[in-house]
Every structure is written in structure tokens, then in C-alpha cells.
Amino acid sequence: MKKTACLLALLCGCLGIARAQVEVEVVMDQTEFLSKESVPIAVKIHNHSGQPLRFGTNGWLNYLVEARSGYIVEKNGDPPTDHKFQVEPSHVATQHSDLEPYFNIARSGQYIVTATVKLDDWNQEVSSTPVTFTVISGVKIWEQTFGVPSSSTNHEPPEVRKYVLQRAAYLKHLRLYLRLTDESESTVYRVQPIGGITSFSEPQTRLDVRNNLHLLYEESARTYRYVVFNPNGSTIKRRQYYYVDRPAKLDMNDEGEISVVNALRHPAPDDVPLVPRESTNSAAQDAP
């Protein structure tokens, strides 16, 4: 018994030395996510040991995700970490991952994530302080099924997908999300946040001849946001507009091209694609 106690004390002492020399920190810039949205996470390794730390073998970084409600979170795999690198003394290395594809965290509620780094040279492990994040549910406000355009010459029915707009409260502010699914919504291809939205905004939506989704909504009392998504859910256009003298709206010309009218274009740092400020200062109407 006495021998066992000594061994445990020695082990705890070694682990304490490792933690003092190597700090593992979990960083999440966002702590609330819609179900099936990407959950980015960064793990920072602070080297205070005075000697280089080498990493690169599979399994050097592991994540533990637990639900506060007590149910078991199923793990589907491990985020890739097979690249080799070295952390010099007094330096910090950062590993970026996405938890969503590897853990079943679709259910609404609070989750706790802990990262553990294995130090092969020392045959020891160091764990981070647990970090909490929340998966929230959104309210569906619009949906539209569509056929995915194909370059194939085969005379077959197109693949059917669905655009879904959801609104959810994020840090006490309303936020708009796009969910891209199959027709039955049983398969989710993509979920991404679009941006803040006012409580009184009624988003305008139209599909063009290529079945791209054009979306116009009010992000503040006198500011509009115009976003275009392709059938894969990627953002192909994002622009900001100011209110002029009447509500802005989406308009389609005879060729099926959609544009924003009755608003003044205002260049923003997150425009897609980014346009020089001087080319849009006097534009009162968007070009297709």
C-alpha cells in the first residue's frame, strides 16, 4: 500500500512538472453554434521547457467532448494532425481543427471540450483547461427546393437540394443562417452563418437561372446586406447597401440577371469579391 502511494505521488509529480513546462490552451473565437455548423477550435502549445518539442506522429493531439446534460457524445474520428513540426523554447504553436465532422454534437445544449497533447519525447501528456460551447436551435423562416445544374448531357432528373434560411439568437442578437440540405432535410451539406439581422427584417429571396440564391435583408435600421450563394452553399457575392428614400428590393431583368435597386452601394471590408472604394461611391443601383 505504501509502495503504491509512493508511485502515485511520483506520477502526479511528473505530470505537474510537465504542465509547468508545457501549457496547452483551447481557444474558441465563437462559443455558440447552430446545429451542424462548423465548430472551429484552436489548440495553442506554449513551450516553457527550455528545449525544443517535436510533434508529428498521429495521435499527438486528442479531443474529449462531453455534454453537460450527461448523454454520451459519439466520436466519429479524429481531426487530422499528421504534419510534423517543432516548437522552439519560449515559442507558441497553434493547431486548428473543426470538431463538427468528428463528434455528434448536433443536439442543442452545452458541451465541454478538453484537448490533450502527448509529449512523445517525455512519454507524458498535458491537458488543457476545459472550455464550454453551446449548440443552439434556429427557427426556419424560408425554404426552397431546387435542381442542381449539371454539365452532363445525360437525360436524367437533376439532383434535388433545398435552401433553408434560419434565424437564431446569438449572444442576445439575432443572426441569420443558411442551411443546405437534400430535399427531405435528412442530409445536411452545409450550414453557415450569414450575419446579424434586425427583428423587423423580412428577407427577400430569389433564384436566378443557375439556381443561385440571391438574398437581401436589413442588418440595421438603414443598412442592407446582399448575399448570393451557389448550389453548393458557397458565397459568391456579398455587398452592403444604404437606404436611400424607399425600401430596397431585388429586381430581375429580361435575361434573368438579379440586382439590387433603390439602394446606395457602400463598399465593406468583407465584400465578395472585394471592390475598390472609388469604383462604388456614386453607385445608386447595383449592376448585375
Buried (B, 14 or more C-beta within 10 A) or exposed (E): EEEEEEEEEEEEEEBEEBBEBBBBBBBBEBEBBBBBBBBBBBBBBBBEBEEEBBBEEEEBBBBBBBBEEEEEBEEEEBBEBEEEEEBEEEEEBEBEBEBBEBBBBEEEEEBBBBBBBBBEEBEBBBBBEEBEBEBBEBEEBBBBEBEEBEEEEEEEEEEEBBBBBBBBEBEEEBBBBBBBBBEEEEEBBBBBBBBBBBEEBEBBBBBBEEBBBBBBBBBEEEBBBBBBBBBEBEBBBBBBBBBBEEEBBBBBEEEEEBBBBBBBBBBBEEBBEEBEEEEBEEBEBBEE
